Amino acid sequence: MCIFLHSRHMKKTVYSILALIMMTAWSGGGAAVYPEIVIDSESGIVLYQVHANQSWYPASLTKMMTLYMTFSALKSNKLALNRKLNVSAHAAMQPATRLGLSKNESISVNDAISAVATISANDAAVVLAEQLAGSEKAFARQMNLQARKLAMNGTVFRNASGLPDSLQITTARDMALLGFRLKQDFPEYFHYFSKPAFTYRSRTRNSSNRLLGTYKGTNGIKTGFTCASGYNLVASVQRRGIGLIGVVLGSNSNANRNRRMVHLLDTGFSKAQRGKSGKNIVDLTSGNSGRQAVPVRLSSDQCGRYSGKRILTGGKLPGWGILLGIYRNRKEAVSIAIKARSSLKGITRNGKTAILQRKFKHGNSWKVLLVGMRQKDVGKACKHLWAQGMICLTQSPQVMARQGFARL
């Protein structure tokens, strides 16, 4: 999960794109409009779109590509549904949402796919990634190659799950195209996205896609959420001989995400019934004019409040840092922090441990970071921790400043 950039050109390009994310493209009147698009799922014709090429954080929509590559491996007989996959320490240590896999246990390909498609399990996604490419880092490179083959030219993948990474971006257009290709290329596996629930080890958990069973004809596909992206959704619907794929990005709640999608799909059906004409999704290279929205910065009430007075500087976490994971047990969080500091002795002397409690109505979690680091030490530390099988995600000062840490 560590971020390394091997190309100055790539770094410059990505940061140019990210700069567009954090600014308003047009300062005219009217409310900001968040990206959305609906297409015909058989022809790929665009029925309606707004700001479909604006860069955005994908969150767990990333897992659509993880499953695309898994389905491809199944189709080419490189994988089998009943094959048992080993769970590495790296996969087992992924933060929520997770299936709860432990190091050195095994899980079938079928169960891993179901867990990823239905409950968006980060640990299961990494198990699949490591099986297909040897490591999550190598898998991310393969994801990007596949994205280029599919003409997803506004997307950069950095991990298999969609966990926060400031360099991992996409567009509504690219996610619609990926949903379209999943349905067209792998109809025999698309049913995984339709499951309303998933049972593993006698525990049943409901799908995160609440449109299933509530909006007539919905047959998939994937939700996504981080505090930086807001609530994202790609949905597939088949009704009265018309198939649609819709994408909404940046909603401020699950309920708002569903309302936006219902309105978008209703619009799509109305336009499709009047005749399918317009650009194909592959040819959509520019979005609508108008006031574009920046990614949602959800309130601390929605994303929890962090306590950490001693390490906050002007309400912000200082310097560069690395994320070591999010844990529901404080004892485990402290253990991880101690293990990381011990492991990094002799590698870097920089970095103060920060264990931030995230408070919710129905329980707490603890986020473990090393903060106050120098940029040149972050990559070196992450590379070492990754080799030890630990979670490590670099955090720039800009990312540290906008993660929702309370100004105490």
Protein Blocks (a to p, Z undefined) as FASTA:
>chain_A
ZZcdfbfklmmmmmmmmmmmmpcfbfcecjdddddddddfklopafbdchklbccdekjm
lmmmmmmmmmmmmmnopacfklccdddfklmmpccddehiaehiacdfklmmmmmmmnop
aklmmmmmmmmnopaklmmmmmmmmmmmnopakbccfbfnopacfkbccdfklmmmmmmm
mmmmmmmlmmmmmpmbdceehiacddfblkgopaghiabjbdcddfklopaddddddeeh
iacddddehiabfklmmmmmmmmmmmmmmmmmnopcdddfklmmbdcedjddddddddfk
lnopaddfklpgghiaehjdddebjcfbfklmmmmmmmmmmmmgokacghcddddddddf
kbccdddddehiafklmmmmmmmmmmnopacddddfklmmmnopacZZ
